[in-house]
Amino acid sequence: MKASLILTIIYTIGHFFIAIACVTFITGASLEIAAVDALIEPGINAIWFYVLHRGYEHYFSSSNMT
């Protein structure tokens, strides 16, 4: 569980900065508006990523695939 949480945090921080850059570049929105968008969308994505990663770990740790 610790690895999933650390990976999710690192992923989310990177996604935050990428989202700010994309919103600012694509829409021309102000940095403040881009930051609001970058908090919401990556936050939701982080939850999905964590659930997906935990499911992946559970599936492959419980199977006998070697």
Phi, psi and omega per residue, in radians:
M1 nan -0.618 -3.120
K2 -1.097 -0.732 3.138
A3 -1.113 -0.714 3.123
S4 -1.097 -0.739 -3.119
L5 -1.169 -0.771 3.124
I6 -1.113 -0.785 3.119
L7 -1.076 -0.714 3.121
T8 -1.113 -0.732 3.135
I9 -1.123 -0.815 3.123
I10 -1.083 -0.781 3.114
Y11 -1.034 -0.776 -3.085
T12 -1.173 -0.711 3.110
I13 -1.084 -0.807 3.095
G14 -1.093 -0.732 -3.133
H15 -1.114 -0.637 3.111
F16 -1.007 -0.882 -3.121
F17 -1.183 -0.660 3.099
I18 -1.126 -0.728 3.141
A19 -1.128 -0.717 3.093
I20 -1.046 -0.826 -3.117
A21 -1.087 -0.770 -3.110
C22 -1.146 -0.821 -3.119
V23 -1.105 -0.752 3.134
T24 -1.116 -0.793 -3.095
F25 -1.219 -0.823 -3.030
I26 -1.295 -0.770 -3.047
T27 -1.738 -0.320 -3.073
G28 1.324 0.252 -3.128
A29 -1.152 2.763 3.094
S30 -1.158 2.835 -3.133
L31 -1.089 -0.614 3.128
E32 -1.130 -0.791 3.111
I33 -1.149 -0.727 3.114
A34 -1.088 -0.664 3.133
A35 -1.160 -0.687 3.105
V36 -1.081 -0.830 3.099
D37 -1.065 -0.691 -3.105
A38 -1.225 -0.348 3.059
L39 -1.424 -0.705 -3.057
I40 -1.281 -0.990 -3.043
E41 -1.115 -0.850 3.098
P42 -1.153 -0.505 3.086
G43 -1.100 -0.789 3.087
I44 -1.138 -0.730 3.109
N45 -1.100 -0.627 3.135
A46 -1.098 -0.726 3.104
I47 -1.076 -0.821 3.124
W48 -1.063 -0.774 -3.131
F49 -1.073 -0.751 -3.140
Y50 -1.089 -0.822 3.128
V51 -1.071 -0.774 3.136
L52 -1.088 -0.783 -3.116
H53 -1.159 -0.718 3.111
R54 -1.134 -0.719 3.101
G55 -1.103 -0.720 3.111
Y56 -1.083 -0.835 3.125
E57 -1.075 -0.735 -3.134
H58 -1.122 -0.764 -3.111
Y59 -1.104 -0.832 -3.077
F60 -1.390 -0.386 3.081
S61 -1.410 -0.469 3.139
S62 -1.543 -0.289 3.112
S63 -1.527 2.796 -3.129
N64 -1.761 0.654 -3.139
M65 -1.454 2.019 3.119
T66 -2.237 nan nan
